[in-house]
Amino acid sequence: MDSIHLKPAKVAEELFDFNRKLLKSYNTLQKLKEVDVGQTPKEEVYREDKLRLHRYTPIGEPANTTPVLICYALVNRPYMIDLEPERSILLRLLEQGQEVYVIDWGYPDAADRYLDLDDYINEYLNNCVDHVRERSGKDQINLLGICQGGTFSLCYTAMNPHKIKNLITMVTPVDFHTPDNLLAHLARSVDADLAVDTYGNIPGSMLNDSYNSLMPMRLGIQKNLGMPNQLENEESALSFLRMEKWIYDSPDQAGEAFRQFIKQFFHDNKLIKGEAMIGDKQVDLSNITQPVLNIYGSFDHLVPPAASVALANHVSSSDYEEMKVHGGHIGVFVSGKAQTLVAPKIVNWLTAHD
């Protein structure tokens, strides 16, 4: 009986505590002036249309002689790898002595409606590779692709193997038809032609809603209920808001590139079939013979492990290695493991293959 009488008091206590945290959160937010991301110093070394290429100088003694070019996805912004100094896999790479270049695709607008995969991979990405090759004096450079940018990097390396020395893929989809790939199941139900013909460029906000729908409890209700705890003090509030800023900083997608990517990769799984076409060039992953390091998250709900490790069955490299990170799609970059394990592994691997 006593326990029954305590329940209303316990509920009242929790409600009071929740309201107290809400008030404290409000006061914390009032003090914050700016949510700063991408704080690591950089130099713009090349630009073309909306694209910007940035160079980051190694901190300390150079680890090796060959720079790495990072190709991010068209969705969201590349400062995920430099969210804040304590959660910056980019900064950890620089601290290990790695020279890094990063592609920023920018924000497509109506003028970019007809950009396609040929423009992004055979033109923009190729021009960035050539620029880094020229600046470094190297015939071949290292390429690191993240998520969709990893798929782009696979396509590029397969078509231009003479320009890439070592290839690293991170949370990269390769087999788009694995049974546990919720995003692929959703994408296959999308009429890409109707979407592009209706919208032109695909709104980034609409894509964000699609991603959130894959985990509605965790990314909706649970996150909102836990928000007062995240906003109790300025330090944790800034960390939370930096992540939120990145999540909702979603560029629109150039219509034709979106159409081609959805239909060729998600709908028809042409990458592993050797049937993907980028412009007039066919993508054959067996052309990839250089060393490959494939990094994936064991709890990744956007790119399940099976979708990523399928790469081993389709490249011709005799030096293929995988690294499993115990984390999700974003945890691979911002978790403590990313800072202490992933970045050193990348630099050590590149140095060993320099």
Secondary structure by P-SEA (a helix, b strand, c coil): cccccaaaaaaaaaaaaaaaaaaaaaaaaaacccccccccccccccccccbbbbbbbbcccccccbbbbbbbccccccccccccccccaaaaaaaabbbbbbbbbccccccccccccccccccaaaaaaaaaaaaacccbbbbbbccaaaaaaaaaaaaccccccbbbbccccccccccccaaaaaaaacaaaaaaaacccccaaaaaaaaaaaccccccaaaaaacccccccaaaaaaaaaaaaaaaccccccaaaaaaaaaaccccccccccccccccbbbbccccccbbbbbbbcccccccccccccccccccccbbbbbbbccccccccccccccccaaaaaaaaaaaac
